[in-house]
Amino acid sequence: MENNETRPPQEPTAAKELAASEELTTTTTSERPARKRSRSGRLSREERRALRRQKMRGRRFVSAMGALAVFVAACAMGVLPKENAAPATPAPAEAASMPARMVCGGGFARTFSEGMSATEANVNVKTSELSLQWASDSDEVVFAEDAPRVVSATEAGSTALAGVHRYFASDGDSRGLALNPCLTPSADTWIVGSQAAVGTSNELVVTNPGINPVRVTIEAYGPGGKLELGTGSALVVDGGKTERLRMDGLIPEARRLALHLSTNSGVFGASLQTHTLEGSRSGGIDFISGASAGSELTIPGVLIGGSEQEAPVLRIVNPGEETNVSVHLLGEKGSELIPGGEVTVAAGSVTDLTLAGLEAGLYSLQVEAGADVAAGVRLSTGVDATWAGPVGSATRHALAWGNFVSAPGEDDASPRAGVASLAVAGTGALEVIPVDSRGKSLDPIALQLGEELSGKSVELPRGAVGALVRAEAPVSVAGIALETVSGGRGGAWVPAQQSSEQQASRRITVVD
């Protein structure tokens, strides 16, 4: 027989326990058993501790019941992951096409003082700057005789940009050629080269292309690992500004040097101006450009001279655990392991390898490692020195080196002074389009690389101040510029910059 008696709704067990716990914690003092007071009318220390323990038990109970209620609700709503849910899958996503942008750090500045036997006597000093812009899918060039802090394209798409600050002195305490190219800004870069020693001056040049200030963290590495920088471990650069930081005195003495710069608050461009004195004459001037670390690095434009003094030196920086490294020379015959080109690099160390005994010419190097490393190559002409670094591969590059002062050399040396030479590494066919100082495109030069990874070099015509490179497959490109100076040749290496169409595919997480 049915029972029609109306029953009150039953409260869930969790709700009952929650209400009970609230009653426990809200009981008034008058309802609690009377406690024996001290003469002052206050509870003793032991009684106060007991009271606190009682309150904490009540709070823990409430918290546990609250967590249980949330879990039950989440299960009911189906928001918790199922046991057999598909794992998170990385999916490629293309970054939005934005106008190309580069940062230019400025030209050479004296850093030695009179107290270091330096003189102001520099013969035939020439400074200049320029910037180039190629429109999308066109050989037309926009030429400007300046390189401001930030060079921006006028449109999004496949625009290519290049720019450079140029310094040349034929003699004196700043003799040599130094090129500071405009660079694509990044949030992490390695500057591999120079030394911290008497007779060498290093000045870090950092440019912020953004609006807000950027705090750049600086780490220095020497032969034995990280070096203490003290107050030089960070640099704040205001938006749209360039800061120069003298590293002399900040870095402990180190014959092998590398810098790691990074930020989590924006992007920046960085280079290291280095100047070496040998008595009262220059032993070399240069701007060392920042580049990325990686397990596979290609360094185009490695100039190998005919004497032991002109032998290149490869520097490898290993910030992580011990790893094995192999070094291959890329020439027209393909890839060849150099003698002694398989080495083990200790953890946290900076190692130099002399590339002596190789045939003179302009080549590229490939560095492969078991973990991410940074690398650079010191190139010497005997009286001047410059540092080359890794260059990313792309199908469209641009680079600039400016007007030459010297007349083209008549000797058999290759590459010659007074003209620029390019080195490329990769596969397939490509085209080099030189540009003169009026912004006019010169006759294109066709090059054919092998089906396997190889390298090639080409001398550009007199009067070329920059070039656009278009390739069927991704290649790495760099340039070498040589000038005649007192006692020999001054040299500078310049990396090519990828066009804005070369976008890195980002990885995002998608959960079904």
Residue pairs with C-beta under 8 A, 6 or more apart in sequence:
11 19
14 65
14 68
14 69
14 72
17 61
17 65
18 62
18 65
18 66
18 69
21 58
21 61
21 62
21 65
22 62
24 58
24 61
25 55
25 58
25 59
25 62
35 43
35 47
36 47
37 43
38 44
43 51
74 80
85 512
86 511
86 512
88 509
88 510
88 511
89 509
89 510
89 511
89 512
90 507
90 508
90 509
90 510
91 507
91 508
91 509
91 510
92 505
92 506
92 507
93 505
93 506
93 507
93 508
94 503
94 505
94 506
95 503
95 504
95 505
95 506
97 156
97 157
97 500
97 501
97 503
98 156
98 500
99 152
99 153
99 154
99 155
99 156
99 159
99 500
100 152
100 153
100 159
100 160
100 161
100 499
100 500
101 150
101 151
101 152
101 153
101 161
101 184
101 185
101 209
102 150
102 151
102 152
102 161
102 162
102 163
102 182
102 183
102 184
102 185
102 269
102 497
103 149
103 150
103 151
103 182
103 183
103 185
103 207
103 208
103 209
103 268
103 269
104 129
104 131
104 147
104 148
104 149
104 150
104 151
104 163
104 164
104 165
104 180
104 182
104 183
104 207
104 269
105 149
105 165
105 180
105 183
105 205
105 206
105 207
105 242
105 269
105 270
105 271
105 287
106 149
106 165
106 180
106 205
106 242
107 127
107 129
107 165
107 166
107 167
107 180
108 127
108 165
108 167
108 174
108 178
108 180
108 273
108 285
108 287
109 203
109 244
109 273
110 118
110 174
111 201
111 203
111 246
111 248
111 273
111 275
112 118
112 173
112 201
112 275
112 277
116 277
117 277
117 279
117 280
118 173
118 277
118 280
119 172
119 173
119 280
120 172
120 173
121 171
121 172
121 173
122 169
122 171
122 172
122 173
122 174
122 175
123 169
123 170
123 171
123 172
123 486
124 168
124 169
124 170
124 171
124 405
125 167
125 168
125 169
125 174
126 166
126 167
126 168
126 169
126 405
127 165
127 166
127 167
127 168
128 145
128 165
128 166
128 402
128 403
129 145
129 146
129 147
129 163
129 164
129 165
129 166
129 402
130 143
130 144
130 145
130 146
130 147
130 163
130 164
130 400
130 402
130 437
130 465
130 466
131 143
131 144
131 146
131 147
131 148
131 151
131 161
131 162
131 163
131 182
131 400
132 141
132 142
132 143
132 144
132 161
132 162
132 163
132 398
132 400
132 435
132 439
132 465
132 466
133 141
133 142
133 151
133 153
133 154
133 159
133 160
133 161
134 140
134 141
134 142
134 159
134 160
134 161
134 398
134 468
134 499
135 142
135 155
135 159
136 155
136 157
136 158
136 159
137 158
139 433
139 441
139 468
140 441
141 435
141 439
141 440
141 441
141 468
142 439
143 435
143 437
143 438
143 439
147 163
147 164
147 165
147 182
149 207
149 209
149 240
149 241
149 242
150 207
150 209
150 240
151 161
151 163
151 182
153 159
153 161
153 500
156 500
157 500
157 501
158 396
158 499
158 500
158 501
159 499
159 500
159 501
160 396
160 397
160 398
160 468
160 497
160 499
160 500
161 182
161 398
161 497
161 499
161 500
162 181
162 182
162 398
162 399
162 400
162 466
162 496
162 497
163 181
163 182
163 400
164 179
164 180
164 181
164 182
164 400
164 401
164 402
164 466
164 494
165 179
165 180
166 177
166 178
166 179
166 401
166 402
166 403
167 174
167 177
167 178
167 179
167 285
168 176
168 177
168 178
168 405
168 483
168 490
169 175
169 176
169 282
169 485
170 405
170 483
170 484
170 485
170 486
171 281
171 485
171 486
172 281
172 282
173 277
173 280
173 281
173 282
174 275
174 282
174 285
175 281
175 282
175 285
175 383
175 384
175 485
175 486
175 490
176 282
176 284
176 285
176 286
176 383
176 384
176 485
176 490
176 491
177 285
177 384
177 386
177 481
177 482
177 483
177 485
177 490
177 491
177 492
178 273
178 285
178 286
178 287
178 386
178 492
179 287
179 401
179 402
179 481
179 492
179 493
179 494
180 205
180 271
180 273
180 287
181 287
181 289
181 399
181 400
181 494
181 495
181 497
182 269
182 400
182 497
183 269
183 270
183 271
183 289
183 290
183 497
184 269
184 497
184 498
185 207
185 209
185 267
185 268
185 269
186 267
186 268
186 269
186 290
186 292
187 262
187 263
187 264
187 266
187 267
187 268
188 260
188 261
188 262
188 263
188 292
189 260
189 261
189 262
189 270
189 290
189 291
189 292
190 258
190 259
190 260
190 261
190 290
190 291
190 292
190 293
190 317
190 374
191 204
191 258
191 259
191 260
191 261
191 270
191 271
191 272
191 288
191 289
191 290
191 291
191 376
192 258
192 259
192 288
192 291
192 315
192 317
192 374
192 375
192 376
192 387
192 389
193 257
193 258
193 272
193 274
193 286
193 288
193 315
193 376
193 378
193 387
193 389
194 200
194 202
194 257
194 272
194 274
194 288
194 387
195 254
195 255
195 256
195 257
196 202
196 220
196 222
196 227
196 247
196 248
196 251
196 252
196 253
196 254
196 257
197 253
197 254
197 255
199 276
199 277
199 278
199 283
200 274
200 275
200 276
200 277
201 246
201 248
201 274
201 275
201 276
201 277
202 246
202 247
202 248
202 251
202 257
202 272
202 273
202 274
203 244
203 245
203 246
203 247
203 272
203 273
203 274
204 218
204 235
204 244
204 245
204 247
204 259
204 270
204 272
204 273
205 242
205 243
205 244
205 270
205 271
205 272
205 273
205 287
206 216
206 235
206 237
206 242
206 243
206 244
206 245
206 261
206 268
206 269
206 270
207 237
207 241
207 242
207 243
207 268
207 269
207 270
208 214
208 237
208 238
208 239
208 240
208 241
208 242
208 266
208 268
209 240
209 267
209 268
209 269
210 239
210 240
210 266
210 267
211 239
211 240
212 239
212 265
212 266
213 236
213 237
213 238
213 239
213 265
214 236
214 237
214 239
214 263
214 265
214 266
214 267
214 268
215 234
215 235
215 236
215 263
215 265
216 234
216 235
216 236
216 237
216 261
216 262
216 263
216 268
216 270
217 233
217 234
217 261
217 262
217 263
218 229
218 232
218 233
218 234
218 235
218 245
218 259
218 260
218 261
219 226
219 229
219 233
219 259
219 260
219 261
220 226
220 227
220 229
220 251
220 254
220 257
220 258
220 259
220 260
221 227
221 257
221 258
221 259
221 260
221 317
221 319
221 348
221 349
221 350
222 252
222 254
222 255
222 256
222 257
222 350
223 254
223 255
223 256
223 349
223 350
223 351
224 348
224 349
225 347
225 348
225 349
226 348
227 251
227 252
227 254
228 252
229 250
229 251
230 250
231 250
232 245
232 247
232 250
232 251
235 243
235 245
236 243
237 243
237 268
244 273
247 272
251 257
254 350
256 315
256 350
256 351
256 352
257 350
258 315
258 317
258 350
258 374
258 376
259 272
260 319
260 374
261 268
261 270
261 290
269 290
270 290
271 287
271 288
271 289
271 290
272 287
272 288
273 285
273 286
273 287
274 284
274 285
274 286
274 287
274 288
274 387
275 282
275 284
275 285
275 286
276 282
276 283
276 284
276 285
276 385
277 283
282 384
283 383
283 385
284 380
284 383
284 384
284 385
284 386
285 384
286 385
286 386
286 387
286 492
287 492
288 376
288 387
288 389
289 389
289 495
290 389
291 374
291 376
291 389
291 390
291 391
291 495
292 390
292 392
293 317
293 319
293 372
293 373
293 374
294 372
294 373
294 390
295 368
295 369
295 370
295 371
295 372
295 373
296 366
296 367
296 368
296 369
297 366
297 367
297 368
297 373
297 375
297 390
298 330
298 364
298 365
298 366
298 367
298 390
298 391
298 393
298 425
298 476
299 364
299 365
299 366
299 367
299 375
299 376
299 377
299 388
299 389
299 390
299 391
299 476
299 478
300 364
300 388
300 391
300 423
300 424
300 425
300 455
300 476
300 477
300 478
301 362
301 364
301 388
301 422
301 423
301 478
301 479
301 480
301 493
302 312
302 355
302 362
302 363
302 364
302 365
302 377
302 379
302 388
302 423
303 312
303 362
303 379
303 381
303 415
303 480
303 491
303 493
304 310
304 311
304 312
304 355
304 358
304 359
304 360
304 361
304 362
304 363
305 311
305 360
305 380
305 381
305 382
306 360
307 382
308 356
309 380
309 382
310 380
310 381
310 382
311 354
311 355
311 356
311 357
311 358
311 380
312 354
312 355
312 377
312 378
312 379
312 380
313 352
313 353
313 354
313 355
313 377
313 378
314 327
314 352
314 353
314 354
314 355
314 365
314 367
314 375
314 376
314 377
315 350
315 351
315 352
315 353
315 375
315 376
315 377
315 378
316 325
316 343
316 345
316 350
316 351
316 352
316 353
316 367
316 369
316 373
316 374
316 375
317 349
317 350
317 373
317 374
317 375
318 325
318 345
318 346
318 347
318 348
318 349
318 350
318 351
318 369
318 371
318 373
319 348
319 372
319 373
319 374
320 347
320 348
320 371
320 372
321 347
321 371
322 344
322 345
322 346
322 347
323 344
323 345
323 369
323 370
323 371
323 373
324 342
324 343
324 344
324 345
324 369
324 370
325 342
325 343
325 344
325 345
325 367
325 368
325 369
325 370
325 373
326 337
326 341
326 342
326 367
326 368
326 369
327 337
327 338
327 341
327 342
327 343
327 353
327 365
327 366
327 367
327 368
328 335
328 336
328 337
328 338
328 341
328 365
328 366
328 368
329 335
329 336
329 337
329 338
329 358
329 363
329 364
329 365
329 455
330 363
330 364
330 365
330 366
330 425
330 453
330 454
330 455
331 361
331 363
331 364
331 454
331 455
331 456
332 450
332 454
332 455
332 456
333 454
334 450
334 452
334 453
334 454
335 366
335 452
335 453
335 454
338 355
338 358
339 357
340 353
341 353
343 351
343 353
345 351
345 369
345 373
355 377
360 414
361 414
361 457
362 414
362 415
362 421
362 423
362 457
362 480
363 423
363 455
363 457
364 423
364 424
364 425
364 455
364 476
365 377
366 425
366 453
367 373
367 375
367 390
374 390
375 389
375 390
376 387
376 388
376 389
377 387
377 388
377 389
378 385
378 386
378 387
379 385
379 386
379 387
379 388
379 480
379 491
379 493
381 482
381 488
381 489
381 490
381 491
382 487
382 488
382 489
383 485
383 486
383 487
383 488
383 489
383 490
384 485
384 488
384 489
384 490
384 491
385 491
386 491
386 492
386 493
387 493
388 478
388 493
388 495
389 495
390 476
391 476
391 477
391 478
391 495
391 496
392 476
392 498
392 502
393 426
393 474
393 475
393 476
394 471
394 474
394 475
394 498
394 499
394 502
395 470
395 471
395 472
395 473
395 474
395 475
395 502
396 468
396 469
396 470
396 471
396 498
396 499
396 501
396 502
397 468
397 469
397 471
397 475
397 477
397 496
397 497
397 498
397 499
398 466
398 467
398 468
398 469
398 496
398 497
398 499
399 422
399 466
399 467
399 469
399 477
399 478
399 479
399 494
399 495
399 496
399 497
400 465
400 466
400 467
400 494
401 420
401 465
401 466
401 479
401 481
401 492
401 494
402 465
402 481
403 437
403 465
404 418
404 419
404 420
404 462
404 481
404 483
405 483
406 417
406 418
406 482
406 483
406 484
407 418
407 484
408 416
408 417
408 418
408 419
408 462
409 416
409 417
409 418
409 482
409 484
413 489
414 421
414 459
415 421
415 457
415 459
415 480
415 482
416 459
416 482
417 482
417 483
417 484
417 489
418 462
418 482
418 483
418 484
419 459
419 460
419 461
419 462
419 464
419 482
420 459
420 460
420 464
420 467
420 479
420 480
420 481
421 457
421 458
421 459
421 460
421 479
421 480
422 432
422 457
422 458
422 460
422 467
422 469
422 477
422 478
422 479
422 480
423 455
423 456
423 457
423 477
423 478
423 479
423 480
424 430
424 447
424 449
424 455
424 456
424 457
424 458
424 469
424 471
424 475
424 476
424 477
425 449
425 453
425 454
425 455
425 475
425 476
425 477
426 449
426 453
426 454
426 471
426 473
426 474
426 475
426 476
427 449
427 450
427 451
427 452
427 453
427 454
427 473
427 475
428 448
428 449
428 451
428 471
428 472
428 473
428 475
429 446
429 447
429 448
429 449
429 471
429 472
430 446
430 447
430 449
430 469
430 470
430 471
430 472
430 475
431 444
431 445
431 446
431 447
431 469
431 470
431 471
432 444
432 445
432 447
432 458
432 460
432 467
432 468
432 469
433 441
433 442
433 444
433 445
433 467
433 468
433 469
433 470
434 441
434 442
434 443
434 445
434 460
434 461
434 464
434 466
434 467
435 441
435 442
435 464
435 465
435 466
435 467
435 468
436 442
436 463
436 464
436 465
437 463
437 465
441 468
442 461
442 463
442 464
443 461
445 458
445 460
447 456
447 458
449 455
449 456
449 475
460 467
467 479
469 475
469 477
469 496
476 496
477 495
477 496
478 493
478 494
478 495
478 496
479 493
479 494
479 496
480 491
480 492
480 493
480 494
481 491
481 492
481 494
482 489
482 490
482 491
483 489
483 490
483 491
484 490
